[in-house]
């Protein structure tokens, strides 16, 4: 198991909750010493153009600090996907998040769609034909859905509002879907009982990680990776990420 991380992810690049000081540090406190950490390179503009319009890219460039960090986040997702293709599960411990970034606009603390940039790069290099994306963040990843609608990369987010039903929907989806090249996860932790939603327990994240592992081993030679999306209670975020990784591995 590898964790893709760069010290610049701790930089405060905006005033939103995803960029708040201490957020990444809370996760690092739980993971350092437990996993191998690797540094990514920033995504190139060509990488971004596979999923975003030039006008959108230029709009983010107006803030150079933000642009640099957002490119590094997208690069972190690329690195996590590449590690997964080599046969080892991985987490992109990255920010800004990305699942609300569509081809030509963004909102919800997102700028570039990290998971989409990563999967589009794998497709462009003929490394994958298809993918299944599980998004367990509190909010619907409209950007990811917009980018891949009608393609061989499928976006899925459970709709259940009760914790048991939410997990059961994941189980059902994984039983139905077959034959994808890689399983990717938009891992947002704001559904936790002590975060914005109040829905999932810490142990539920371990269960979800285990379900991802088992589905990947059945369907795509174990190829699986996750990237960080939401999760805003620093007191529980690190522990939730850690138990998810315990299930994932």
N, C-alpha and C positions, 0 to 999 in steps of 0.2 A: 504494500500500500504506500503510495506516494502522495504528498501534499504539495501542491504547486502554490508558491508564495513568494512575494517580493516585499521588502521593507517599505516600499513606497505605498503599499496598500493601507498603511496606517496614516498616511497624510490626509488632512482634512481639506477636501477640494470643494465642498459646498456646505450649505447650512441645513441640509435635510437629515433625517434620522439615520439613513444608511451611511452617511459620511461622518457621523458623530465620533468624537474622540473616545477611545477606549473600546470601541466595538470589536475591531479585529483583534485587539490585544486580549480581550476576554476569551476568544477562541484559541489564540496562541498559548495562553496559560494552560489550557487543557491538553493541547496536542503536542507541544514541544517535548521532545524526548521519547515520544511514543511512535512517531512515524518519520520516515525519510522525507526531508524537505528539498525541493528543487526550485530553482529560479527560472521564470519564463523570460522570453523576449517580447517586446511590444508587437502587437499585430501591425502589419503594414497597411498602407492605404488600399492596396490591392485586395488584401484580405477583407477589409471592411466593405469594399465595393461589391463583393459577391452577394451581400444582403442589404446594403444601404445605398441610397442615391447619393450622388456627389453633392447635391444641395444640402442634404442632411449632414454629411461629413463636414462640409464647410461651416455649417451653423455651429457645430461643436468646436471647431477650430478657433472660433472667436475668443475662447478662453483657453489659452495655451496650457495652463496647469491642468485644467479639467481634461483637455484633449489627451495630454500625455498619460494621465492616470487611466482614462477610459481605454486608450489603446493598449496599455499594459494589462488591464483586466481582460480584454478580448484575447490578448496573447496568452494570458494564464489559462483561459478556457481551451485554446488551441493546444497548449502543452499538455493539459489534462487529458484531452481526447487522444493525443498522440501516444501518451503513456498507456492508455487503455487499449489502443490498437496493438501495442507490444505485449499485451497479455497481463498487465497489472492494473488493478483498480486504482482510481485516483480521485482526489478532490481538488478543485480549483478554489483555494481560499482567497477569493478576489473581491474587489469592489472598485467601481460602482457595480451594482447588479445590472441585469440586462433584459429581463423578460417583457418589459413594457416598451421596448424600443422596436418600432416598426421600420419598414424600409425608408420612409421619408419623414418620420416624426418620432418623438419619444416623450415620456412623462413618467411619473411614479418613481423618481430617484434614479432612473435608468437613462443611458445615453447611447451606447451601442449594444446590440443583442449578442452577448458573449457566447451563449450556447449555439446560437445560429451561425455565428462567424466560424466557430470551431467545426461544426458539422458540415457546413458548406465547403470548407477547406478540404476536409476528408473526401467529400464527393468530387471536388475538382481534381483531386489527385487519384481518382478511381480506387480509393481505399475502401469505400463503402458504397452500396447501392441504396440502402434504406436505413432508417433509424426509428426507434421509438423514444419519445421524450416523456418522462413522467415529471410533472410539476406539482409539488405538494406545498407550495407557498400558499398563503392565505388568499392572495389576489390572482385572478385569471391572467395568464401571460398572453395578453392580446397581441403583443408584438411578435412573439414566437409563432403564434397561430396564424397571424397575417402573413408572415414570411413564408411559411411552409404549406399553407392551404393548397390542397390538390396535388401535393408532391408525394414522393415516397418516404418522406420524413414526417412522421405522425406525432402530433402534439396531443397529450392527454392530461387532463386534470380532473380528479374525482370531484363530484358535486355534493357529496353527502355532508350535512351539517352536524351530524352526530358522529362521535369518534369511531365507534365500531363500524358504522355504515361506511365511513370514509375509507377505512382500511379494507373492508370487504370489497369495495369497488376496485381497489388496486389489485387485490387477489383475482377478481373476476377478469379484469383487463389482461393481466399477465397470463391467465389461462387461455384467453381467446386469441391473443396476438402471437403469431409465429413468423419466423423467417427473416427478422430484421438483422442488420449487420452489426449494430451496436445499440446499447441501452444508455441513454443520457438522462440525467436528473437535474432539474432546476430545484435546488434544495433551499427552500425558504422556511424559516423556523418561527414565523409569526403566528402560526396556528396553536402554539403551545398554551397550556392552561394559565401560564403566568405572563403571556405576551398579549398581543392585540386581540386574538380571537378567543382564547380560553377553551380550545377544543381538544387538542391532543396532549397526551402525557409524554413525559420524557421516554418512557419505555416504548411508546408507540413509534418513536423515531428509530429505535433499534429494530423493531419489527419490520418497518418499512425498508430499512437497509438490508435486512435479511431477505425480504421478498425480492428486492432488486437483484441481489446476488444470485438467488436461486433461478430467477427468470433469465438472467444473462447466461448462466451456466447451461440452461436448457436450450436456449435459442441462438446465442451468438458467441459461442466459445468463451464465455465469461467476460466479454468486453463490456466494461461499464465505467462510467465516470460521472461525477457530480460537480456542479458549480454553485457557489453560494449566491442566494438571492436575498430574501428578507430575513427578519429576526432582529428584534430591537431591545429586548430586555437583556442587558449585559449580565445580569446576575444569573441567568439560566442559559444563555445562548451557547456558551462554550461547552457546557455539559451536554446539551442537546446535540450539538455537532459531533461530539465525541462518541456518544452512544450510537448515532446513525452510522458512523464509520465502523464501529464495532460490528454492527449488523452487516454492513457492506462487505466486510472482509472475512 
